């Protein structure tokens, strides 16, 4: 069992069935979520953001997407395994960030 599957299973056992768990992930291993019957939402990882920074306004997109997910799922609790959402949004790569990395 890998770490992601362990997190899904442990978290699922800690909460009663009446709780609806929604995992927010930057992992593209969707099969692990599906095989465990877990609801999940995907945010592209920083590497993918860097690859497409010139054509995608990541900070604005991810901030708006987070707001939509909060409205959609209406979480009572937010538990972070790894980086929390505020840190993830703060680290989002913008096209200006990419230009600074690449240089003139």
C-alpha positions as CSV (number, residue, x, y, z in Angstrom):
1,X,0.0,0.0,0.0
2,X,1.4,3.4,-0.9
3,X,1.2,6.5,1.2
4,X,-1.7,8.0,-0.8
5,X,-3.8,4.9,-0.4
6,X,-2.9,4.8,3.3
7,X,-4.0,8.4,3.8
8,X,-7.3,7.7,2.0
9,X,-8.0,4.5,4.1
10,X,-7.0,6.0,7.5
11,X,-9.0,9.2,6.9
12,X,-12.0,7.2,5.8
13,X,-11.9,5.0,8.9
14,X,-11.6,8.0,11.2
15,X,-14.9,9.6,10.2
16,X,-18.4,8.2,10.4
17,X,-20.2,7.3,7.2
18,X,-22.4,10.4,7.6
19,X,-19.4,12.6,6.8
20,X,-18.7,13.2,3.1
21,X,-14.9,13.1,2.6
22,X,-13.6,15.0,-0.4
23,X,-9.9,14.7,-1.1
24,X,-8.2,17.6,-2.9
25,X,-5.1,16.3,-4.6
26,X,-2.3,17.2,-7.0
27,X,-1.7,13.5,-7.7
28,X,-2.7,12.1,-11.1
29,X,-3.1,8.6,-9.5
30,X,-6.9,8.8,-9.9
31,X,-7.2,5.0,-9.8
32,X,-6.3,4.9,-6.1
33,X,-9.1,7.3,-5.2
34,X,-11.6,5.3,-7.4
35,X,-10.6,1.9,-6.1
36,X,-11.2,3.2,-2.5
37,X,-14.5,4.8,-3.4
38,X,-13.2,8.2,-2.5
39,X,-14.5,11.5,-3.8
40,X,-11.6,13.7,-5.1
41,X,-10.9,17.0,-6.8
42,X,-7.7,17.6,-8.7
43,X,-5.4,20.6,-8.8
44,X,-2.4,20.5,-11.1
45,X,0.9,20.2,-9.3
46,X,3.6,23.0,-9.4
47,X,5.6,21.2,-12.1
48,X,2.6,21.2,-14.5
49,X,1.9,24.8,-13.6
50,X,5.4,25.7,-14.6
51,X,5.1,23.9,-17.9
52,X,2.0,25.9,-18.8
53,X,2.7,29.2,-17.0
54,X,2.9,31.2,-20.2
55,X,-0.6,30.3,-21.2
56,X,-2.4,29.9,-17.9
57,X,-3.1,32.4,-15.2
58,X,-2.6,29.8,-12.4
59,X,-3.0,32.0,-9.3
60,X,-6.3,33.4,-10.5
61,X,-7.6,30.1,-11.8
62,X,-6.7,28.1,-8.7
63,X,-8.1,30.7,-6.3
64,X,-11.4,30.8,-8.2
65,X,-11.5,27.0,-8.4
66,X,-10.9,26.7,-4.7
67,X,-13.8,29.1,-4.1
68,X,-16.0,27.0,-6.3
69,X,-15.0,23.8,-4.5
70,X,-15.8,25.4,-1.1
71,X,-19.2,26.5,-2.4
72,X,-19.8,23.0,-4.0
73,X,-18.8,20.8,-1.0
74,X,-19.3,23.2,1.9
75,X,-16.6,21.7,4.1
76,X,-17.1,21.7,7.8
77,X,-13.4,20.6,8.4
78,X,-10.3,20.9,6.3
79,X,-7.5,18.5,7.1
80,X,-4.2,18.9,5.3
81,X,-1.8,15.9,4.7
82,X,1.2,17.8,3.3
83,X,0.9,21.3,2.1
84,X,-2.3,23.1,3.1
85,X,-4.5,25.0,0.6
86,X,-3.2,28.4,1.6
87,X,0.4,27.4,0.9
88,X,-0.6,25.7,-2.3
89,X,-2.4,28.8,-3.6
90,X,0.5,31.0,-2.5
91,X,3.0,28.9,-4.4
92,X,0.9,28.9,-7.7
93,X,3.1,29.8,-10.6
94,X,2.2,32.9,-12.7
95,X,3.5,33.8,-16.1
96,X,5.5,36.6,-14.4
97,X,7.1,34.0,-12.1
98,X,8.1,31.9,-15.1
99,X,9.8,34.9,-16.8
100,X,11.8,35.6,-13.7
101,X,13.0,32.0,-13.6
102,X,13.9,32.0,-17.3
103,X,15.5,35.4,-17.3
104,X,15.5,38.0,-20.0
